[in-house]
Amino acid sequence: MEYTNLEKVNLKLSKLAIGTMSMPDDFNEAQNMIDFAFEKGINLLDTADLYEKGKIEALMGKALKGRRDDFLIASKVGNVWNSDGVSWHWDPSPKQIRKGLEMSLKRLKTDRIDIYQLHGGTLEDPWDDIFSTFEDLKSEGKIRAYGVSSIRPNVVRIVSKNSNASTIMSQYSPLDRRPEESIFQMATEAGIKILARGVYAKGFLINKIPKPYLTYTEAEVESTQKLINSFEYSGEAMLIGFSLAQLAIGSLVIGASSLAQLKSTCKGFQESKKIPAGLISDLQSKLPVNFYDSHR
């Protein structure tokens, strides 16, 4: 495994991280996945209080019993479930950030979260209060670093210029190259590392039946899938290599719903190291570039 250092807080993240949104609710399977991740040197587990109404965090807390220090935990806050149990609302207030943190700590059975992220963001949010709250939580030892999960350039601009954030989680793949326009540059200039999600584009770039994705038609998705799989390397390896070619990216947060999926991703990560840089450049030149049409 290779690692990236968050220089502001001196945390070393594995270049490959596990996204837990689709982690199986079977404890033994989840435990096996975490055991395998440890064997492969993966040390970052990304979750959120929103996932399964906190059940994923609780599952992780149980699975990490006795080995908390072997991993870095990233979680998110700001989306609050409504009483109907099927919808949620946005609340980035300092009060909710603190309340959400205490609940997450309890479910995760830990005394700190390594990377605490605001799970979204808008221009209207009380950013000064948000950043001040995160800084206070760092001083109190309840979090070690903080960041924001956002695909909005105008939000990333606020975070990069007005905070001491360490990470920005943003979507990136051959079907979503929008961060190349400005987000990567803003993050790099601010000493922030990107946690990239959506690397496989929901599996449409590997083996899922093509469907429309963002502004791309089904035919365009199918064409890109065929291109990704036309090389001598696996689709996973090509997509991982494509993303890690961006120096702004510190870690790829790739979800897995089974041990088999995690093994396939780890195999792709190892294989990606063999891909010549020129081949990735060739792939980049053959792919379309898309741009944000709002929140610029």
Backbone torsions as a table, in degrees:
resi	resn	phi	psi	omega
1	MET	NA	149.7	175.2
2	GLU	-112.4	156.6	-173.1
3	TYR	-132.1	154.9	176.0
4	THR	-119.8	137.6	-179.5
5	ASN	-98.8	127.8	170.6
6	LEU	-83.2	98.8	-169.4
7	GLU	-63.2	-31.4	-177.5
8	LYS	-65.6	-28.4	-176.3
9	VAL	-126.4	0.3	178.7
10	ASN	56.4	52.2	173.9
11	LEU	-113.4	132.2	178.4
12	LYS	-99.4	117.6	-179.8
13	LEU	-102.2	139.7	173.1
14	SER	-68.1	144.3	-178.8
15	LYS	-65.2	-18.9	176.1
16	LEU	-117.9	128.8	-179.9
17	ALA	-126.5	158.2	178.7
18	ILE	-98.1	122.9	170.9
19	GLY	-86.8	128.1	-169.6
20	THR	-101.0	5.5	-175.6
21	MET	-57.1	-35.7	-179.2
22	SER	-106.7	17.5	179.5
23	MET	-60.5	135.6	-178.4
24	PRO	-62.8	145.7	-179.6
25	ASP	-82.3	-0.3	174.4
26	ASP	-76.1	118.0	-173.6
27	PHE	-60.4	-43.2	-177.7
28	ASN	-62.3	-40.8	178.5
29	GLU	-66.0	-43.3	178.4
30	ALA	-62.4	-41.6	178.8
31	GLN	-62.8	-41.8	178.7
32	ASN	-63.4	-37.5	178.3
33	MET	-65.4	-42.7	179.8
34	ILE	-67.8	-38.6	176.6
35	ASP	-61.5	-43.8	-179.6
36	PHE	-65.9	-41.1	178.4
37	ALA	-58.7	-43.2	179.0
38	PHE	-61.4	-42.8	179.0
39	GLU	-60.1	-34.6	-177.2
40	LYS	-89.7	0.8	177.4
41	GLY	86.1	8.7	176.3
42	ILE	-75.1	125.6	-177.5
43	ASN	-121.1	-0.2	-177.8
44	LEU	-113.2	124.6	177.4
45	LEU	-117.9	122.5	-177.0
46	ASP	-107.9	130.8	-178.9
47	THR	-142.8	-168.5	177.5
48	ALA	-162.8	151.4	178.4
49	ASP	-67.6	-19.6	179.7
50	LEU	-71.5	-31.2	-173.3
51	TYR	-63.8	119.1	178.3
52	GLU	49.8	36.9	177.7
53	LYS	55.2	37.1	177.3
54	GLY	93.9	-6.6	-176.4
55	LYS	-66.9	-32.3	178.9
56	ILE	-66.7	-43.0	177.0
57	GLU	-60.4	-43.1	-179.9
58	ALA	-63.3	-40.1	178.0
59	LEU	-63.0	-42.7	178.3
60	MET	-63.9	-40.6	178.6
61	GLY	-58.8	-39.7	178.7
62	LYS	-70.4	-43.0	-176.9
63	ALA	-70.5	-25.8	-177.7
64	LEU	-93.7	6.4	-179.4
65	LYS	-56.5	126.0	178.5
66	GLY	83.1	-3.2	-179.2
67	ARG	-140.3	28.6	-178.7
68	ARG	-55.5	-39.8	-175.5
69	ASP	-73.9	-6.2	178.0
70	ASP	-79.7	-13.2	-173.7
71	PHE	-134.4	158.0	168.6
72	LEU	-102.5	133.4	179.8
73	ILE	-108.9	127.6	172.4
74	ALA	-111.7	130.5	175.8
75	SER	-135.7	174.6	-173.0
76	LYS	-135.1	158.5	-176.8
77	VAL	-146.0	156.5	175.1
78	GLY	128.8	-26.7	176.3
79	ASN	-97.0	122.7	-174.1
80	VAL	-116.6	125.9	179.7
81	TRP	-65.0	137.5	175.3
82	ASN	-82.2	166.7	-176.9
83	SER	-64.4	-19.9	179.5
84	ASP	-74.0	-13.3	176.9
85	GLY	76.5	2.1	-178.2
86	VAL	-124.2	-8.6	-179.9
87	SER	-135.3	166.8	178.5
88	TRP	-143.4	164.8	178.6
89	HIS	-127.2	163.8	-175.4
90	TRP	-93.6	125.6	178.9
91	ASP	-145.3	93.6	-179.8
92	PRO	-95.6	22.6	-177.8
93	SER	-68.5	152.1	176.3
94	PRO	-53.6	-38.6	179.7
95	LYS	-60.9	-45.1	-179.4
96	GLN	-71.1	-35.5	177.7
97	ILE	-60.4	-45.3	179.2
98	ARG	-68.4	-42.1	178.8
99	LYS	-64.0	-45.3	179.6
100	GLY	-61.8	-39.8	179.3
101	LEU	-62.4	-47.3	-178.5
102	GLU	-61.2	-38.2	178.9
103	MET	-68.9	-39.6	178.4
104	SER	-65.7	-42.5	178.8
105	LEU	-59.7	-39.8	180.0
106	LYS	-66.0	-44.9	-179.8
107	ARG	-67.6	-39.0	-178.6
108	LEU	-79.4	-8.8	179.7
109	LYS	55.6	50.6	-179.3
110	THR	-142.3	166.9	-179.3
111	ASP	-101.8	-2.0	178.9
112	ARG	-158.2	154.5	171.3
113	ILE	-112.9	132.8	-171.9
114	ASP	-73.4	-41.9	176.9
115	ILE	-132.5	111.3	-178.4
116	TYR	-104.5	125.4	-171.6
117	GLN	-121.8	137.8	170.7
118	LEU	-72.2	128.3	-170.6
119	HIS	-88.6	55.9	-179.2
120	GLY	136.5	-158.3	178.6
121	GLY	158.6	147.4	176.7
122	THR	-135.9	165.7	179.1
123	LEU	-64.5	-23.8	-175.9
124	GLU	-85.4	-5.2	-177.4
125	ASP	-67.7	153.0	-179.5
126	PRO	-79.5	74.5	-168.7
127	TRP	-61.2	-41.3	179.5
128	ASP	-59.4	-42.8	179.1
129	ASP	-68.1	-37.4	179.2
130	ILE	-63.0	-50.6	-178.7
131	PHE	-63.9	-39.4	178.8
132	SER	-63.0	-39.2	179.2
133	THR	-65.9	-44.2	178.0
134	PHE	-61.2	-42.0	179.4
135	GLU	-64.3	-39.8	177.4
136	ASP	-62.6	-41.7	-179.5
137	LEU	-65.5	-33.9	174.5
138	LYS	-64.4	-46.4	-179.2
139	SER	-61.4	-33.2	179.8
140	GLU	-80.1	-6.5	178.8
141	GLY	79.7	10.5	-178.1
142	LYS	-86.5	-21.6	171.4
143	ILE	-136.2	156.1	-179.4
144	ARG	-105.2	-27.1	178.5
145	ALA	-153.6	162.6	177.7
146	TYR	-140.8	164.1	-179.7
147	GLY	-165.5	-168.5	-179.0
148	VAL	-135.8	139.4	173.4
149	SER	-98.5	108.0	-175.8
150	SER	-157.5	145.2	174.3
151	ILE	-106.8	8.0	-175.6
152	ARG	-94.6	116.7	178.5
153	PRO	-57.0	-36.9	-178.0
154	ASN	-68.5	-29.0	175.5
155	VAL	-74.9	-44.1	178.4
156	VAL	-59.9	-36.1	179.0
157	ARG	-62.5	-43.1	178.4
158	ILE	-63.1	-46.9	-177.3
159	VAL	-64.5	-45.2	-175.4
160	SER	-69.2	-30.2	-176.5
161	LYS	-93.3	-19.5	-170.5
162	ASN	-125.4	11.3	-178.1
163	SER	-142.0	174.5	175.3
164	ASN	-107.9	35.1	179.9
165	ALA	-62.4	150.3	-180.0
166	SER	-104.7	-23.9	-175.2
167	THR	-139.2	153.1	167.7
168	ILE	-129.9	123.2	174.6
169	MET	-93.0	125.7	-177.8
170	SER	-146.3	151.0	-179.1
171	GLN	-76.3	140.1	179.0
172	TYR	-158.0	131.0	176.4
173	SER	-168.5	174.7	176.3
174	PRO	-60.3	-18.5	176.5
175	LEU	-97.6	-0.3	177.1
176	ASP	-147.1	81.1	-178.7
177	ARG	-97.3	15.8	-176.9
178	ARG	-57.3	-35.9	179.8
179	PRO	-61.8	-18.9	179.9
180	GLU	-64.9	-25.8	-175.5
181	GLU	-65.4	-47.2	-177.7
182	SER	-151.3	-27.4	-174.7
183	ILE	-62.4	-44.9	179.7
184	PHE	-59.9	-43.7	-178.5
185	GLN	-66.1	-45.1	179.6
186	MET	-60.2	-42.5	-179.7
187	ALA	-64.3	-45.6	-178.6
188	THR	-61.4	-44.0	-179.3
189	GLU	-64.8	-26.5	-179.4
190	ALA	-95.2	3.1	-178.9
191	GLY	71.1	28.2	-179.8
192	ILE	-104.2	142.1	176.7
193	LYS	-103.1	142.6	178.4
194	ILE	-86.7	130.7	168.7
195	LEU	-99.4	108.2	-173.3
196	ALA	-88.9	128.6	175.4
197	ARG	-116.7	170.9	178.5
198	GLY	67.2	26.2	-175.6
199	VAL	-61.7	-33.3	179.3
200	TYR	-94.0	1.7	-177.7
201	ALA	52.3	54.4	179.4
202	LYS	60.5	20.0	179.1
203	GLY	90.2	-5.3	-178.8
204	PHE	-65.9	-21.4	-179.3
205	LEU	-94.6	4.3	178.5
206	ILE	-115.6	-70.8	-175.0
207	ASN	-145.7	-0.1	179.1
208	LYS	-73.8	149.7	176.2
209	ILE	-60.4	124.1	-176.0
210	PRO	-58.1	140.9	174.4
211	LYS	-141.6	164.0	176.8
212	PRO	-56.6	142.6	-177.3
213	TYR	-142.8	122.7	-174.4
214	LEU	52.9	-121.5	-179.8
215	THR	-94.4	2.9	-176.5
216	TYR	-89.3	141.2	177.5
217	THR	-79.1	167.9	177.5
218	GLU	-57.9	-40.9	179.7
219	ALA	-64.1	-39.6	179.8
220	GLU	-68.9	-38.2	176.5
221	VAL	-64.0	-43.1	179.5
222	GLU	-62.6	-40.8	179.3
223	SER	-63.2	-42.0	179.1
224	THR	-67.9	-39.7	177.2
225	GLN	-59.8	-43.7	179.8
226	LYS	-64.0	-39.1	178.4
227	LEU	-63.3	-47.1	-179.2
228	ILE	-59.0	-37.4	-176.6
229	ASN	-93.5	11.3	-178.8
230	SER	-90.8	-5.4	-177.8
231	PHE	-91.7	171.1	-179.2
232	GLU	-76.2	-7.8	179.2
233	TYR	-100.6	157.7	-179.0
234	SER	-66.2	158.9	177.7
235	GLY	-59.4	-41.6	178.3
236	GLU	-58.8	-45.1	-178.8
237	ALA	-63.2	-43.2	-179.5
238	MET	-64.6	-41.4	-178.9
239	LEU	-69.9	-38.3	177.1
240	ILE	-66.8	-43.8	178.0
241	GLY	-63.4	-39.5	178.5
242	PHE	-59.7	-45.6	-177.4
243	SER	-72.2	-44.4	-177.3
244	LEU	-71.8	-8.7	174.5
245	ALA	-68.9	-18.3	176.7
246	GLN	-84.3	112.6	-175.0
247	LEU	-65.0	-19.5	179.2
248	ALA	-70.8	-21.0	-176.2
249	ILE	-82.2	125.6	179.8
250	GLY	-94.3	-32.4	-178.0
251	SER	-156.6	146.8	176.0
252	LEU	-99.9	117.1	179.5
253	VAL	-94.6	100.7	-174.9
254	ILE	-113.6	123.6	-178.3
255	GLY	-73.6	154.3	177.1
256	ALA	-146.4	131.8	179.3
257	SER	-102.6	1.8	179.6
258	SER	-159.1	163.0	176.4
259	LEU	-62.9	-36.8	-179.9
260	ALA	-61.7	-42.0	178.3
261	GLN	-64.7	-41.1	179.2
262	LEU	-64.0	-41.4	177.9
263	LYS	-61.9	-40.7	179.9
264	SER	-63.8	-40.4	178.2
265	THR	-66.6	-42.5	179.2
266	CYS	-64.4	-37.8	176.6
267	LYS	-63.8	-41.6	177.8
268	GLY	-63.8	-37.2	178.8
269	PHE	-62.6	-46.8	179.2
270	GLN	-63.4	-40.5	-179.4
271	GLU	-66.9	-33.0	-177.3
272	SER	-62.4	-25.2	179.8
273	LYS	-67.1	-18.7	-178.2
274	LYS	-90.0	-8.9	-176.0
275	ILE	-75.9	124.8	178.3
276	PRO	-62.4	143.2	-179.8
277	ALA	-58.8	-34.1	179.9
278	GLY	-63.7	-31.4	179.8
279	LEU	-70.3	-39.1	176.9
280	ILE	-65.3	-41.5	177.8
281	SER	-61.8	-39.6	178.2
282	ASP	-63.4	-41.6	178.3
283	LEU	-63.4	-44.3	179.7
284	GLN	-58.3	-40.1	-177.3
285	SER	-69.9	-21.8	-177.9
286	LYS	-92.2	-7.7	-176.1
287	LEU	-100.4	145.2	176.7
288	PRO	-71.4	155.1	176.2
289	VAL	-111.6	128.2	178.7
290	ASN	-110.5	164.1	-174.6
291	PHE	-133.3	158.2	175.6
292	TYR	-71.5	135.0	176.7
293	ASP	-104.5	3.3	176.5
294	SER	-155.0	171.8	179.1
295	HIS	55.8	32.5	-176.7
296	ARG	-79.4	NA	NA
